[in-house]
Amino acid sequence: MVDRTATPIPSDRMLWLLQAFEEEMGPHGLRLILKQAGLEEDYTYLERYPATGGWYSQDCARLLHAVRLYYGVGARGTLIRIGRRMFRLYAARHRLRSAGRRALFLLLPRSLRRTAALRDLADRMGEPGSVTMERENDVVRLVDRGVERTYGSSASAPSCWTAIGEITECVMWATGQEPLVIEVSCRLAGDESCRFEIR
Ligand SMILES: [Zn+2]
């Protein structure tokens, strides 16, 4: 059984992650990774009570850690694609998707669309309030001080690839252009926060 000592995360966010995993890896792949992460029991719980929550940063971090261990060098591409799927699941549900708002949004200049979409992403990425946005000329930075992807895990280099996928898909959605997203520091690698530069 998982030790529940980390911070709670929104249950819809965990559902998007699990759904994205299943789309990318198939139901058997998802089961395998949940087993590797010691979360199989919790997934049964999720199927029975999909909206009740009870998910913690630690669950998410364990799942991502299991993928990194299992897939080795192949984990990067898989997790980026999972992050991109997460954003698409989010956008399909979110208010910005509603026709009226979307039409108004598309009237904004491209750089403002990028900033607005990234601010919105920062508000709901990770644990509530953990992600802040900074701007310097054309570069936007998202700084995540939460532990959703990193609790109890470590890596030799920045490895928050689902976040890179979410950010990339978010900017694509807002501007139609693929951004360059680099994680310049990472809690997994011992830094104080995960910092993502978006160009
Ligand atoms: Zn990181």
Boltz pocket constraint, residues with backbone or C-beta under 6 A from the ligand:
constraints:
  - pocket:
      binder: B
      contacts: [[A, 150], [A, 158], [A, 159], [A, 160], [A, 183], [A, 185], [A, 186], [A, 187], [A, 188], [A, 193], [A, 194], [A, 195]]
      max_distance: 6.0
